Amino acid sequence: MFSTNHDLSQLPDPIADAQFYAAVPFKRLLAWIIDTIIIIALAAATVMATFFIGAFFFPVILFFVNVAYRIFTLSRSSATFGMKLAGIEIRNKNGNKLSLEEAAWHTGIYTALTIIPILLAISIVMMFINERGQALHDYVLGTTAINRPNLP
């Protein structure tokens, strides 16, 4: 699972099928903004459900809501709600939607990257210079974000 030498031949070709990768880094930013709003709202609702006692632990609640939200949505449809609204989804190296295990790894590595600013910066730059628009966590896992295919 962890490698930088993945056979990505089952994914759309970035040259022949460029429409799958068009504007994906910007759509990922839009999805991230939407997801952040959803996650903060869910964490705030959790605090209210605890009669505001959870406010003392808001960063911890926010962390766990973030991880649970991302694993749940990625394992169900290979896209968070923000990604769905932006029209993108994550695919594994075989071109399939993510399994629960893959969603957990994707979320875990992404979360670690967000905690370490230099790795997050590298990840963002990679999305703009990699032919498939892969962030660092995608590159390590052999996943990529693509524009959602229009299926009949």
N, C-alpha and C positions, 0 to 999 in steps of 0.2 A: 504494500500500500504506500509506504514512504519511499519515494524515489524521485529522481529528476529525469529518468530515462524511460518514460512511458510511451507505449505504442498508442498514439492517438489517431490511428488511421480510421477508427470507427466513428470519429467525430466529423462534423462537416468540415470540408477543406476550406481553409481561410481565403484561398484565392478563387477556386471554382465556385464556392458557395459563400461568397463574401457577405451576402445579405444576412447570414446568421450572426455575424459579428459586428455589423454596422451600428455605431453609436452605443455599443454595450457598456463601455466605461462610464459614460454619462448617465445611462439608464441605471447602472448600479448605484451611482450617487443619489439619484432620485429615489430609488428603492430604499437606500440606507436612511434617507431623511424620513420617508414615510414609516419605515419600520421603527425608527427611533421614537417617533411620536406615538406609535402604537404601544411600544414597550414601556415608555414613561407612563402612558395612560393606564396600562395594565398594572404596573407597579403602584401607581397612585390608588387604584381601586383596591389593591391588596392591602395597602396601608389603611384605607377607610374601613375595610372589612375587619381589621383588627382593632377597631375603635381608636385609631391613630396611635396605638402603642408601637406599631411597625415603623412609625416615623423615625424612631430612634435607631432603626436598623435599615434605613432606606437604601444606602449603597449596597448592602447585602441582598436585600429584596430585589433591587434593580438588576444586580448581577444574575441571580437565579431566574428571574423572569426572562431576561435576555436569552440565557442559555436554553431554557425550556421552550420558549417561543421559537427560536431558530431551529432547534432539533425537531420539534413537533411539525412545524410547517415544511421544512426541507424534506423530512422523511415521508410526509404525506403526498406532496405534489412537486417536490424538487424546486420549490420556490416559496419564499416568504410572501406575505400579503403585499408588501411593497414591490417585490419582484413581479408578482402577478399584475399589479397595476402598471408597472413600467414595461410589461411585455417580455420579460426575460425569465429564464430558468437555468438551473445548474444541471449539467450532465456529467456523468462519470466517463472514464476513458473509453468505455465500450459504447458510448452514446446513449446510455440508459439513464433513467431518473435515479436519484440517490436512494440507497437503502437506508434503514435506520442506523446501521453502523457507520456508513459513509457520511450521513448527515451529522452524526455525533462527532466524528473526526473533523469534518469540515467546520463545524461550530467551535470545537475545542481549539483548533489551530487558529482560526479567525480571532477568537476571543484572546488568545495569547498574543497575537500580533497587535491587537488594539491596546494592550497593556504596555507594550514596548514601542515607544514612538519611532525609533529608527527603523524597526522592522515594518511598522505600518507605512512609513514613508517609502521604503523599498517596494513594498507591496503595491502601493498606489502607482509608483513609477512603472512597475512591471506591467500593469494593466494597459498602459499607453504604448509600451515598446514591444510587447509580446505579440506575435502574429495572431494569437487566439484571444488576446485580451485577458490572459490569466493573471490573477493576483498571486502573491507568494504562496498562500495556502492552496490555491488551485494547482499551482505548478508542482508542489510537493505531493499532492494527492492524485494528480492526473485528471482533475476536473476542470470544467470551464463553464462560463456563463454564455448562453446563446440567446438570440431572439427566439421567442417561443414560436415553434413551427405552426403554421396554419393547417390544422388537420381537418379533413372533411367530417 
